[in-house]
Amino acid sequence: MHELAVTEGILKTALAATEQNGARAITAIDLVIGELSSIVDDSVQFYFDALSQGTLAEGARLRFRRISATAHCRSCDRQFSVKAPLEPLCPVCGSARLQVTGGKEFYVESIEVKDENSGS
């Protein structure tokens, strides 16, 4: 259910940026989502389709780019890929001194619009 609030934020951000720049419509929004963020693409798309009706973003495509999860071992200085649920120990040295360094991202990377002047 947190996808609803997240999607409201995406739409608000996109509409504000579009209105500030005088565009006629939003055609696509590129999103970057980390593998550990627990965001479900289909849910975001569903909420976006419903929330964007009657706005400059109605009919816009959401394009999702997933970022792999990574961790860094502070004992042996190795970086490695991880998956949820996270293992508590470094696969190289067995240390528990791990720091997640990637996979928690979530942001709007770009917004594609129809320009007032050029129509694209």
BAFI-3210 file (N, C-alpha, C; in Angstrom, 3 decimals, decimal comma, padded with zeros to 6 digits):
// residues 120
n [1|2|3|4|5|6|7|8|9|10|11|12|13|14|15|16|17|18|19|20|21|22|23|24|25|26|27|28|29|30|31|32|33|34|35|36|37|38|39|40|41|42|43|44|45|46|47|48|49|50|51|52|53|54|55|56|57|58|59|60|61|62|63|64|65|66|67|68|69|70|71|72|73|74|75|76|77|78|79|80|81|82|83|84|85|86|87|88|89|90|91|92|93|94|95|96|97|98|99|100|101|102|103|104|105|106|107|108|109|110|111|112|113|114|115|116|117|118|119|120]
n.u [000,814|002,145|002,963|001,032|001,353|003,979|003,643|001,956|003,788|005,624|004,010|003,328|005,869|006,605|004,555|004,937|007,522|007,027|005,093|006,575|008,343|006,830|005,716|003,471|002,481|003,154|005,001|006,507|008,016|011,006|012,072|014,223|014,882|015,876|016,769|016,272|014,286|011,602|009,538|006,876|006,666|004,347|002,277|002,856|002,531|-000,208|-001,437|-000,468|-001,685|-004,343|-004,245|-003,231|-005,148|-006,825|-004,814|-001,707|-000,105|-001,564|-001,829|000,900|003,928|005,456|008,765|010,805|013,867|015,923|018,152|020,831|021,370|023,966|026,704|029,191|032,079|033,447|035,606|037,270|037,248|035,889|033,495|030,263|027,530|024,213|021,205|017,803|016,481|019,040|022,247|023,944|026,705|029,943|030,671|033,273|035,201|033,815|033,106|030,945|030,737|029,227|028,023|025,298|025,444|024,179|021,079|018,957|017,922|015,619|014,191|013,136|014,413|014,305|012,101|009,998|008,649|006,038|006,801|005,779|006,317|007,542|006,059|007,000]
n.v [-001,195|001,180|002,054|003,750|006,272|006,789|006,938|009,148|011,098|010,926|011,767|014,370|015,594|015,373|016,848|019,402|020,052|020,032|022,065|024,278|024,513|025,031|023,053|021,115|018,549|015,480|012,811|010,589|009,085|008,457|006,187|005,298|002,503|000,811|-002,606|-003,383|-001,764|-002,438|-001,593|-002,115|-002,444|-002,796|-002,040|000,659|001,614|001,077|002,759|005,199|005,447|005,768|008,054|010,055|010,767|013,255|015,121|016,769|014,606|012,444|009,394|009,103|007,186|005,053|004,310|001,889|001,445|-000,830|-001,026|-002,934|-004,597|-003,961|-004,608|-003,597|-004,770|-003,845|-004,935|-006,537|-004,949|-005,549|-005,410|-006,550|-008,264|-008,454|-010,052|-009,833|-011,905|-010,263|-011,615|-012,078|-012,067|-011,430|-012,852|-013,347|-012,954|-013,524|-011,643|-009,578|-006,949|-005,241|-003,033|-001,786|-000,686|-000,149|-000,361|000,616|002,790|005,252|007,252|009,944|009,918|011,166|013,261|013,101|015,303|017,029|019,797|023,222|024,856|023,304|020,962|018,482]
n.w [000,000|000,395|-002,047|-003,091|-001,784|-002,586|-005,351|-005,541|-004,802|-006,943|-009,087|-008,237|-008,195|-010,930|-012,205|-011,087|-012,040|-014,770|-015,112|-014,283|-016,358|-018,574|-020,243|-022,354|-021,932|-020,168|-021,347|-020,657|-017,769|-016,206|-013,868|-011,180|-009,326|-006,489|-005,831|-003,214|-002,310|-002,066|-003,669|-005,872|-009,237|-010,929|-009,206|-008,753|-011,356|-011,725|-009,753|-010,683|-013,209|-012,402|-010,687|-012,356|-014,167|-015,984|-015,665|-016,666|-016,941|-017,738|-019,404|-019,675|-019,899|-017,561|-016,957|-015,742|-014,067|-012,632|-009,872|-008,849|-005,720|-003,421|-001,187|001,195|002,726|005,713|006,904|005,158|002,936|000,591|-002,066|-002,897|-004,567|-003,272|-002,102|-001,040|001,522|003,389|003,876|006,961|007,143|005,667|002,535|001,815|003,947|006,253|008,140|010,165|009,733|007,812|005,252|003,567|000,308|-002,065|-003,879|-002,482|-003,641|-004,895|-007,128|-009,336|-012,451|-014,984|-016,934|-019,602|-021,927|-023,811|-025,538|-025,351|-027,546|-029,640|-029,814|-029,195]
ca.u [000,000|002,992|003,116|000,119|002,023|005,145|003,156|001,499|005,001|006,146|003,128|003,480|007,180|006,566|003,668|005,581|008,617|006,439|004,458|007,632|009,046|005,893|005,418|002,048|002,094|004,210|004,851|007,150|008,795|011,997|012,266|015,297|014,411|016,796|016,191|015,893|013,317|010,295|008,560|006,372|006,452|002,954|001,440|003,119|001,888|-001,651|-001,798|-000,160|-002,742|-005,551|-004,022|-002,861|-006,294|-007,205|-003,642|-000,741|000,588|-002,469|-001,328|002,367|004,504|006,485|009,846|011,477|015,225|016,269|019,554|021,183|021,770|025,369|027,167|030,632|032,597|034,392|036,786|038,171|037,111|035,293|032,119|029,644|026,082|023,395|019,773|016,988|016,963|020,485|023,072|024,557|028,164|030,659|030,954|034,711|035,975|032,953|032,861|029,593|030,868|028,742|027,259|024,597|025,902|023,347|019,847|017,892|017,598|014,295|014,087|012,759|015,644|014,011|010,707|009,877|007,465|005,753|007,121|004,752|006,705|007,858|005,104|007,622]
ca.v [000,000|002,372|002,499|004,866|007,498|006,965|007,357|010,534|011,912|010,939|012,604|015,752|016,043|015,499|017,951|020,659|020,303|020,296|023,371|025,294|024,617|025,376|021,946|020,852|017,238|014,529|011,593|009,459|009,363|007,416|005,975|004,410|001,829|-000,193|-003,935|-003,531|-000,718|-003,092|-000,956|-003,033|-001,672|-002,878|-001,254|002,073|001,910|001,071|003,987|006,331|005,526|006,293|009,397|011,033|011,108|014,656|015,976|016,792|013,311|011,375|008,626|009,007|005,871|004,966|003,390|001,495|000,900|-001,422|-000,984|-004,106|-004,375|-004,254|-004,374|-003,409|-005,309|-002,900|-005,663|-006,931|-003,917|-006,099|-005,058|-007,706|-008,216|-009,102|-010,201|-009,938|-011,329|-010,079|-012,494|-011,232|-012,151|-011,262|-014,148|-013,476|-013,103|-013,937|-010,536|-009,025|-005,496|-004,977|-001,817|-001,819|000,467|000,056|-001,133|001,287|003,998|005,482|008,641|010,265|010,207|012,158|013,432|013,404|016,137|017,709|021,204|024,155|025,431|022,343|019,860|017,208]
ca.w [000,000|000,384|-003,426|-003,335|-001,348|-003,452|-006,663|-005,386|-004,827|-008,313|-009,892|-007,779|-008,669|-012,387|-012,570|-010,700|-012,977|-016,082|-015,080|-014,174|-017,626|-019,627|-021,169|-022,559|-021,413|-019,815|-022,153|-019,973|-016,559|-015,936|-012,436|-010,750|-008,118|-005,971|-005,590|-001,812|-001,953|-001,898|-004,543|-006,896|-010,456|-011,387|-008,295|-009,038|-012,639|-011,488|-009,051|-011,552|-014,220|-011,763|-010,142|-013,383|-015,021|-015,963|-015,437|-017,769|-016,980|-018,163|-020,542|-019,669|-019,609|-016,529|-017,340|-014,510|-014,152|-011,335|-009,454|-008,043|-004,332|-003,137|000,185|001,359|003,982|006,304|007,388|004,060|001,907|-000,641|-002,398|-003,524|-004,767|-002,243|-002,371|000,180|002,771|003,424|004,714|007,995|007,136|004,404|001,922|001,592|005,181|007,365|009,066|010,250|009,550|006,465|005,006|002,287|-000,465|-003,242|-003,921|-001,726|-004,391|-005,470|-007,553|-010,709|-013,185|-016,013|-017,332|-021,028|-022,088|-025,069|-025,382|-025,838|-028,837|-030,698|-029,883|-028,831]
c.u [000,863|003,243|002,189|000,787|003,231|004,712|002,618|002,693|005,605|005,326|003,279|004,792|007,163|005,707|004,298|006,700|008,083|005,826|005,483|008,311|008,122|005,601|003,913|001,598|003,334|003,972|005,473|007,906|009,712|012,271|013,429|014,880|015,417|016,066|015,726|014,801|011,918|009,185|008,179|005,980|004,986|002,016|001,618|002,423|000,375|-002,105|-001,550|-001,255|-004,011|-005,369|-003,782|-004,020|-006,662|-006,051|-002,767|-000,008|-000,310|-001,921|000,184|002,808|005,497|007,504|010,688|012,871|015,610|017,775|019,801|021,599|023,226|025,668|028,685|031,029|033,652|035,629|037,761|038,097|036,583|033,881|031,529|028,141|025,384|021,955|019,060|016,515|018,488|021,154|023,811|026,088|028,739|030,969|032,444|035,447|035,144|032,659|031,394|029,607|030,499|027,949|026,613|024,951|025,072|022,105|018,703|017,395|016,109|014,196|013,620|014,048|015,421|012,520|010,709|008,571|007,256|005,938|006,011|005,043|006,847|006,851|005,720|008,530]
c.v [001,267|002,877|003,664|006,184|007,810|007,502|008,778|011,488|012,024|011,894|014,077|016,350|016,304|016,681|019,299|021,020|020,685|021,694|024,499|025,535|024,839|024,288|021,723|019,541|016,431|013,274|010,379|009,958|008,179|007,363|005,027|003,837|000,752|-001,496|-004,131|-002,550|-001,252|-002,408|-001,951|-002,210|-001,642|-002,063|000,238|002,466|001,987|002,377|005,223|006,523|006,140|007,753|010,460|011,428|012,582|015,622|015,979|015,460|012,171|010,712|008,485|007,590|006,003|003,943|003,145|000,959|000,439|-001,365|-002,183|-003,700|-004,785|-003,961|-004,254|-003,968|-004,339|-003,599|-005,974|-005,986|-004,446|-005,576|-006,235|-007,507|-008,952|-009,189|-010,247|-011,372|-011,308|-011,087|-011,623|-011,200|-011,979|-012,638|-014,391|-013,780|-013,527|-012,858|-010,100|-007,504|-005,099|-003,674|-001,948|-000,539|000,727|-000,799|-000,518|002,540|004,044|006,951|008,750|010,671|011,268|012,159|013,846|014,162|016,552|019,182|022,075|024,648|024,386|021,213|018,517|017,362]
c.w [000,000|-001,029|-003,747|-002,965|-002,229|-004,815|-006,629|-005,434|-006,208|-009,170|-009,516|-008,291|-010,164|-012,823|-012,241|-011,677|-014,351|-016,137|-015,011|-015,508|-018,813|-020,637|-021,249|-021,943|-021,064|-020,642|-021,480|-018,747|-016,327|-014,440|-012,197|-009,405|-007,718|-005,659|-004,149|-001,385|-001,675|-002,691|-005,639|-008,124|-010,888|-010,501|-008,548|-010,336|-012,484|-010,829|-009,927|-012,595|-013,634|-011,329|-011,221|-014,294|-014,850|-015,694|-016,690|-017,929|-017,447|-019,433|-020,596|-019,321|-018,465|-017,001|-016,096|-014,813|-012,749|-011,102|-008,544|-006,638|-004,149|-001,673|000,174|002,718|004,500|006,878|006,260|002,862|000,573|-000,819|-003,168|-003,651|-003,646|-002,727|-001,031|000,330|002,804|004,349|005,728|007,967|005,734|003,809|001,694|002,888|006,395|008,387|009,035|010,062|008,120|006,404|003,634|001,543|-001,711|-003,174|-003,149|-002,455|-004,783|-005,828|-008,995|-011,417|-014,263|-016,330|-018,796|-021,241|-023,538|-024,786|-025,960|-027,241|-029,930|-030,834|-029,589|-027,637]
res [m|h|e|l|a|v|t|e|g|i|l|k|t|a|l|a|a|t|e|q|n|g|a|r|a|i|t|a|i|d|l|v|i|g|e|l|s|s|i|v|d|d|s|v|q|f|y|f|d|a|l|s|q|g|t|l|a|e|g|a|r|l|r|f|r|r|i|s|a|t|a|h|c|r|s|c|d|r|q|f|s|v|k|a|p|l|e|p|l|c|p|v|c|g|s|a|r|l|q|v|t|g|g|k|e|f|y|v|e|s|i|e|v|k|d|e|n|s|g|s]
***
